[in-house]
Amino acid sequence: MLFELPPSAPWPWWRKIVFRFFFIYLLLQIAPWTWFDIIPGVSSVTRYYYLGMDWLVEFANKHFFHVREVLVPLNGSGDTSYGWTQVWLFLSLALIGCVLWSIADRKRSQYAIADYWLRTAVRYFIAMTCLSYGIIKIFALQMSFPNLSQLATPLGDYLPMRLSWMFIGYSTPYQVFSGVMETIAGLLLLNRRTVTLGVMMAAGVFTNVAMMNLAYDIPVKIFSLHLLFYCLFLMAYDYKRIASFFLLNKPADLTSLYEMHITTKWMRIARVVGKSILVILIVILPFYNSWEYYQSNQTGADTKPISSGVYDVISFERNGIPTSPLPGDTLTWKDVIFEKSKSGSVNTTDSLFRQRYRRGYFNYRADTAAKALHVFKRSVQGDSTFLFTINYQLRNDTIFLQGKIRNEDHRIKLVKSKRHFQLAERQFHWLSEYNR
């Protein structure tokens, strides 16, 4: 044997059945063979796994589950019809595999070695997830501070997820605190001596995340609930120690759950090297990349030549005819917002733009030589559909736009508004004499 585990007594029959089921289900969910896609060349092999999984999910939905006639693949949402079909598929495969395994291997007394590797795989998956989300939160990169377009949108027009996203993004200290907690949990899980504390911290973190996803309809419910389950799965191994210390006021025994005695020198060296590579990949590189991205986004400078801000529409002419917003009018603009990132939004329900929360969003590229703005559509799916080109003239805080939109001549005058948003002022008071 290349390594030795502490002695294990024979397992009761029910534990062997439970282990077989979860061994199959958890490995299908965390798919440890896909963790190495970052290594050059590995993705050319694992792509066949993804292709096979897509075929199997589609086949299972067509012949058994019928979740939707046409499955929507995983995208910004992890709770699509494809995602739910995959959950039912994995549960079914785990159940069928458990029955067949139990029949074929009914005489085995225990699965101590396989159980060790399952715990290790789940433990590292939780750690990688904690670190990947925690590190970007430390630099306040996951949830952004509300931009001007969001600040100008009435609160009642937001969907619950966007409201929750801005709630966290508004407060950099809170987001950083959340990231620090996730990162600490992830680091504790990397050390065998601190796994119990790490998994308990991770359980607390993911309980909050799962509750946010459920309460605010954030479409990561499947993933967050599984993360919480993974933590509870590991805590179940330690339930006697946890209960003794936290509930019964008794000493907690030492654990050997994550101890493995390696009998050969080359295996000990390989373990140190492998662990070092893992730390570089899931801790050092993400931290460095997040730091670089954070630094590159700290300039806060406007994208020339258009100065960012809210612009009121002073006049709006279509085919030479002045128009003003009327009830039910979907084409006339009421205000225009230019962000610092070559993007913006229009206060209109015109379907020409990408509609979100009763505003039309766009990206633009400025041609300063021709004094023209090339306007594009922006979407979650990366749609860069060209919308129109419009000429501009700048005079102090006034922008004159002229060009064709839907083959109709438009002349639009915009004046920069002096409007400001109290929410963006980041108000904080130690002493508060009244409830604001």
Residue pairs with C-beta under 8 A, 6 or more apart in sequence:
1 263
2 262
2 263
2 264
2 267
3 260
3 261
3 262
3 263
3 267
4 260
4 261
4 263
5 112
5 113
5 116
5 259
5 260
5 261
6 256
6 259
8 110
8 112
9 110
10 109
10 110
11 19
11 109
11 110
11 111
16 102
16 108
16 110
16 111
17 98
17 102
19 111
19 114
19 115
19 118
20 97
20 98
20 101
20 102
20 111
21 94
21 95
21 97
21 98
22 94
22 118
22 233
23 111
23 114
23 115
23 118
24 93
24 94
24 97
24 98
24 101
25 90
25 91
25 93
25 94
26 118
26 121
26 122
26 230
26 233
27 118
27 121
28 90
28 93
28 94
29 90
29 226
30 121
30 122
30 125
30 230
31 49
32 121
32 124
32 125
33 46
33 49
34 46
34 49
35 128
36 42
36 46
37 43
37 46
38 281
53 86
54 73
56 89
57 71
57 82
57 85
57 86
57 89
58 71
60 85
60 88
60 89
60 92
61 67
61 68
61 71
61 81
61 85
64 92
65 85
65 88
65 89
67 81
67 84
67 85
67 88
68 81
71 80
71 81
71 82
71 85
72 80
72 81
72 82
73 80
73 82
74 80
74 82
74 83
75 380
75 381
76 219
76 380
77 83
77 219
77 220
78 219
78 220
78 221
78 222
78 223
79 219
79 220
79 221
79 222
80 219
83 222
84 222
87 222
116 258
116 260
119 234
119 237
119 257
119 258
120 258
122 230
122 233
122 234
123 189
123 195
123 199
123 234
123 258
124 189
124 190
124 278
125 230
126 185
126 186
126 189
126 199
126 202
126 227
126 230
126 231
126 234
127 185
127 186
127 187
127 189
127 190
127 198
127 282
128 186
128 282
129 186
129 227
130 182
130 183
130 185
130 186
130 189
130 202
130 205
131 182
131 183
131 186
131 187
131 282
131 283
131 286
132 282
132 286
133 142
133 179
133 182
134 178
134 179
134 180
134 181
134 182
134 183
134 184
134 185
134 186
135 179
135 183
135 283
135 286
135 287
135 290
136 142
136 179
136 286
136 290
137 143
137 175
137 176
137 178
137 179
137 180
137 182
138 176
138 179
138 180
138 183
138 290
139 179
139 290
139 291
139 293
139 294
140 169
140 172
140 175
140 176
140 179
140 294
141 290
141 293
141 294
142 175
142 179
143 165
143 166
143 168
143 169
143 175
144 169
145 169
145 170
145 172
145 424
146 166
146 169
146 170
146 423
146 424
147 339
148 308
148 309
148 310
148 337
148 339
148 421
149 337
149 339
149 344
149 345
149 359
149 361
150 162
150 166
150 357
151 421
151 423
151 424
152 310
152 335
152 337
152 345
152 347
152 359
152 421
153 357
153 358
153 359
154 358
155 163
157 357
157 358
158 166
158 357
159 217
159 357
160 215
160 216
160 217
160 218
161 216
161 217
161 218
161 219
162 357
163 216
164 212
164 216
164 218
168 174
168 175
168 178
169 175
170 423
178 205
181 201
181 204
181 205
182 202
182 205
184 201
185 198
185 199
185 201
185 202
185 205
186 198
186 202
186 282
186 283
187 198
187 283
188 194
188 195
188 197
188 198
188 201
189 195
189 198
189 199
189 202
190 198
190 275
190 278
190 279
191 198
192 258
192 259
195 234
195 257
195 258
196 235
196 238
196 241
196 242
196 255
199 231
199 234
199 235
199 238
200 231
200 235
200 242
202 227
202 231
203 228
203 231
203 232
203 235
206 224
206 227
206 228
206 231
207 228
209 224
209 227
209 228
210 221
210 224
210 225
210 227
210 228
212 218
213 219
213 220
213 221
213 224
213 225
214 221
235 242
237 257
238 255
238 257
240 253
241 252
241 253
241 255
242 252
244 250
244 251
244 252
244 253
245 251
245 252
262 268
262 271
300 340
301 340
302 308
302 340
303 340
303 341
303 342
303 366
304 366
304 368
305 366
305 368
305 394
306 338
306 364
306 366
306 373
306 392
306 394
306 399
307 338
307 397
307 416
308 338
308 339
308 340
309 337
309 338
309 416
309 417
310 335
310 336
310 337
310 416
310 417
310 419
311 335
311 336
311 337
311 338
311 399
311 414
311 415
311 416
311 417
312 335
312 414
312 415
312 416
312 417
313 332
313 333
313 334
313 335
313 336
313 412
313 413
313 414
314 413
314 414
314 415
315 322
315 411
315 412
315 413
316 322
316 323
316 324
316 332
316 333
316 410
316 411
316 412
316 413
317 323
317 409
317 410
317 411
317 412
318 331
318 332
318 408
318 409
318 410
319 408
319 409
320 409
320 411
323 329
323 331
323 332
324 332
325 332
325 334
326 332
330 348
330 349
330 350
330 351
331 348
331 350
332 348
333 346
333 347
333 348
333 412
334 347
334 348
335 346
335 347
335 417
336 344
336 345
336 346
336 347
336 414
337 344
337 345
337 346
338 344
342 363
342 364
342 365
342 366
343 361
343 362
343 363
343 364
343 378
344 361
344 362
344 364
345 353
345 359
345 360
345 361
345 362
346 353
346 359
346 360
346 362
347 359
347 360
348 359
348 360
349 355
349 358
349 360
350 360
352 360
352 387
352 405
352 406
353 360
353 361
353 362
353 377
353 387
354 360
354 361
354 362
354 377
354 378
354 379
354 383
355 361
361 378
362 375
362 376
362 377
362 378
362 387
363 375
363 376
363 377
363 378
363 384
364 373
364 374
364 375
364 376
365 373
365 374
365 376
366 372
366 373
366 374
367 373
367 374
370 391
371 391
371 392
371 393
372 389
372 390
372 391
372 392
372 403
373 389
373 390
373 391
373 392
373 401
374 386
374 389
375 386
375 387
375 388
375 389
375 390
376 384
376 385
376 386
376 387
377 383
377 384
377 385
377 386
377 387
378 384
387 405
388 403
388 404
388 405
388 406
389 403
390 401
390 402
390 403
390 404
390 405
390 410
391 401
391 402
391 403
392 399
392 400
392 401
392 402
393 399
393 400
393 402
394 400
397 415
397 416
398 413
398 414
398 415
398 416
399 413
399 414
399 415
400 411
400 412
400 413
400 414
401 410
401 411
401 412
401 413
401 414
402 409
402 410
402 411
402 412
403 409
403 410
404 410
